[in-house]
Amino acid sequence: MSRPDEAPDGVAVVTGGGSGIGLACAAALARRGVRSVLVGRRLHRLEAAAAGLDPQGVALAADLTEPGAPDRVTERVLEACGRIDVLVHAAGVFEKQPAETVDDDHWRRVLDVNLTAAMALTRACWAPLASSGGQVVLISSIAALQPFEGNAAYAASKAGMNAYGEVLRLEGRDRGIRVITLCPAQTDTELWAGKAPEAVRARMMPAAAVGELAASLVGLDRRVDIAPVAIRPVRDPWQGSEPAP
Ligand SMILES: NC(=O)c1ccc[n+]([C@@H]2O[C@H](COP(=O)([O-])OP(=O)(O)OC[C@H]3O[C@@H](n4cnc5c(N)ncnc54)[C@H](OP(=O)(O)O)[C@@H]3O)[C@@H](O)[C@H]2O)c1
C-alpha cells in the first residue's frame, strides 16, 4: 500500500470497498473530501475502484476472516495514513440455506465475515477512532429487523451486528466515537447476481443512495445520536414474493 497524499477531510477505512454499497459509501465520502482505504479480497477490483475516487482512494487487499487480518489492516492504514476518522463495515456475504439443513461451514462462513470480522476490525480501530473523535458505520440489513425464510445465518449475523452496534453506540459516547447502524433492504449490487432477475434488480434501491445516506449521517452535527436506520425501496421489488437480504 503506497503512502497517499494528505486527505483534506480525514481518512475512512471501508470494508467491501471494491464494490456495491461499500464503494458507494467511499464515493459519497470522497465527495465530502474524505479519502478511503478500500479493503476486500480482490486487489484488481479495489485498485480500479480506488482510482475512480476523488480524492483518490487506497487499495488494501485482505481477507478479513483470516486470523490477525483486522489487526494487520489497521496497522497498515495507520502506517500509510496516520489516522482513522471513519470505519465503514460493508464487507459481507449473502447466502441462503433453510434452517432445517443449515450446515456448520455455511453458518461459520456467514458469521465470520458478516459479524466477527466487523467486531475484530472495530476493536482494532477503536483507539485510533477515539483519538480522532471518529465514527463507525455498520452496514447491517433489514434482515436484522424482519425475518425471512431461508436466511437463518444471514439474519442471525445481521441481528447480531445490530445488537453489537447498539453496545458500541453506548460505549462510544464516552470515547467520543459515534456509531451508526444502517439497515438497508434490497439494493442493486453484485450480491444479487444470479439471485434476482434484471427486472427485479431495476426496482431495488441504487447503491449510490445508500452510500449517500451513510455519508450524510457521518456529516450530521455531532450532537446528534443516531439510532439504527432502516431504509427500503418504495415498493417491494419482488412484489412480496421473495426475501430481502
Ligand atoms: N445488496 C443488498 O440488497 C443489501 C441489503 C442489505 C444489506 N446489504 C449488506 O451490504 C453489504 C455490502 O454488500 P453489497 O450489496 O454491496 O454486495 P457486494 O458488492 O457483493 O459487496 C460485498 C463486499 O464484501 C467483500 N467481502 C466479502 N467477503 C470478504 C472477506 N472475507 N474479506 C474482505 N472483504 C470481503 C467483497 O469483496 P471481495 O469479494 O473482493 O472480498 C465485496 O466488496 C453486505 O454486508 C450486505 O450484507 C446488502
The ligand as an SDF file (V2000), in Angstrom:
LIG
                    3D

 48 52  0  0  0  0  0  0  0  0999 V2000
  -27.4370   -5.5310   -1.6820 N   0  0  0  0  0  0  0  0  0  0  0  0
  -28.4120   -5.5950   -0.7890 C   0  0  0  0  0  0  0  0  0  0  0  0
  -29.6140   -5.7480   -1.1130 O   0  0  0  0  0  0  0  0  0  0  0  0
  -28.0870   -5.4450    0.6770 C   0  0  0  0  0  0  0  0  0  0  0  0
  -29.1360   -5.1800    1.5660 C   0  0  0  0  0  0  0  0  0  0  0  0
  -28.8480   -5.0730    2.9210 C   0  0  0  0  0  0  0  0  0  0  0  0
  -27.5620   -5.1890    3.3680 C   0  0  0  0  0  0  0  0  0  0  0  0
  -26.5650   -5.4350    2.4800 N   0  0  0  0  0  0  0  0  0  0  0  0
  -25.2030   -5.5660    3.0080 C   0  0  0  0  0  0  0  0  0  0  0  0
  -24.3820   -4.6310    2.3750 O   0  0  0  0  0  0  0  0  0  0  0  0
  -23.0280   -5.0830    2.4490 C   0  0  0  0  0  0  0  0  0  0  0  0
  -22.3790   -4.8920    1.0890 C   0  0  0  0  0  0  0  0  0  0  0  0
  -22.9940   -5.7680    0.1590 O   0  0  0  0  0  0  0  0  0  0  0  0
  -23.2740   -5.3500   -1.3370 P   0  0  0  0  0  0  0  0  0  0  0  0
  -24.7220   -5.4720   -1.5450 O   0  0  0  0  0  0  0  0  0  0  0  0
  -22.5910   -4.0860   -1.6480 O   0  0  0  0  0  0  0  0  0  0  0  0
  -22.6340   -6.5810   -2.1210 O   0  0  0  0  0  0  0  0  0  0  0  0
  -21.1880   -6.7970   -2.7590 P   0  0  0  0  0  0  0  0  0  0  0  0
  -20.9690   -5.8180   -3.8700 O   0  0  0  0  0  0  0  0  0  0  0  0
  -21.1050   -8.2330   -3.0660 O   0  0  0  0  0  0  0  0  0  0  0  0
  -20.2230   -6.4030   -1.5820 O   0  0  0  0  0  0  0  0  0  0  0  0
  -19.7070   -7.3120   -0.6370 C   0  0  0  0  0  0  0  0  0  0  0  0
  -18.2520   -6.9310   -0.4040 C   0  0  0  0  0  0  0  0  0  0  0  0
  -17.7220   -7.6960    0.6590 O   0  0  0  0  0  0  0  0  0  0  0  0
  -16.3760   -8.0250    0.3370 C   0  0  0  0  0  0  0  0  0  0  0  0
  -16.0010   -9.2360    1.0740 N   0  0  0  0  0  0  0  0  0  0  0  0
  -16.6760  -10.4170    1.1060 C   0  0  0  0  0  0  0  0  0  0  0  0
  -16.0260  -11.3060    1.8630 N   0  0  0  0  0  0  0  0  0  0  0  0
  -14.9160  -10.6590    2.3380 C   0  0  0  0  0  0  0  0  0  0  0  0
  -13.8410  -11.0520    3.1850 C   0  0  0  0  0  0  0  0  0  0  0  0
  -13.7660  -12.3100    3.6850 N   0  0  0  0  0  0  0  0  0  0  0  0
  -12.8680  -10.1560    3.4580 N   0  0  0  0  0  0  0  0  0  0  0  0
  -12.9220   -8.9070    2.9490 C   0  0  0  0  0  0  0  0  0  0  0  0
  -13.9300   -8.4730    2.1510 N   0  0  0  0  0  0  0  0  0  0  0  0
  -14.9080   -9.3410    1.8570 C   0  0  0  0  0  0  0  0  0  0  0  0
  -16.4080   -8.2530   -1.1730 C   0  0  0  0  0  0  0  0  0  0  0  0
  -15.1380   -8.0180   -1.7700 O   0  0  0  0  0  0  0  0  0  0  0  0
  -14.1680   -9.2540   -2.2150 P   0  0  0  0  0  0  0  0  0  0  0  0
  -15.0450  -10.2900   -2.8630 O   0  0  0  0  0  0  0  0  0  0  0  0
  -13.1770   -8.6160   -3.1380 O   0  0  0  0  0  0  0  0  0  0  0  0
  -13.5650   -9.7230   -0.9370 O   0  0  0  0  0  0  0  0  0  0  0  0
  -17.3980   -7.1910   -1.6300 C   0  0  0  0  0  0  0  0  0  0  0  0
  -16.7330   -5.9800   -1.9980 O   0  0  0  0  0  0  0  0  0  0  0  0
  -23.0920   -6.5330    2.9250 C   0  0  0  0  0  0  0  0  0  0  0  0
  -22.7380   -6.5920    4.2790 O   0  0  0  0  0  0  0  0  0  0  0  0
  -24.5560   -6.9000    2.7520 C   0  0  0  0  0  0  0  0  0  0  0  0
  -24.9690   -7.8630    3.6790 O   0  0  0  0  0  0  0  0  0  0  0  0
  -26.8000   -5.5550    1.1510 C   0  0  0  0  0  0  0  0  0  0  0  0
  1  2  1  0
  2  3  2  0
  2  4  1  0
  4  5  1  0
  4 48  2  0
  5  6  2  0
  6  7  1  0
  7  8  2  0
  8  9  1  0
  8 48  1  0
  9 10  1  0
  9 46  1  0
 10 11  1  0
 11 12  1  0
 11 44  1  0
 12 13  1  0
 13 14  1  0
 14 15  2  0
 14 16  1  0
 14 17  1  0
 17 18  1  0
 18 19  2  0
 18 20  1  0
 18 21  1  0
 21 22  1  0
 22 23  1  0
 23 24  1  0
 23 42  1  0
 24 25  1  0
 25 26  1  0
 25 36  1  0
 26 27  1  0
 26 35  1  0
 27 28  2  0
 28 29  1  0
 29 30  1  0
 29 35  2  0
 30 31  1  0
 30 32  2  0
 32 33  1  0
 33 34  2  0
 34 35  1  0
 36 37  1  0
 36 42  1  0
 37 38  1  0
 38 39  2  0
 38 40  1  0
 38 41  1  0
 42 43  1  0
 44 45  1  0
 44 46  1  0
 46 47  1  0
M  CHG  2   8   1  16  -1
M  END
$$$$
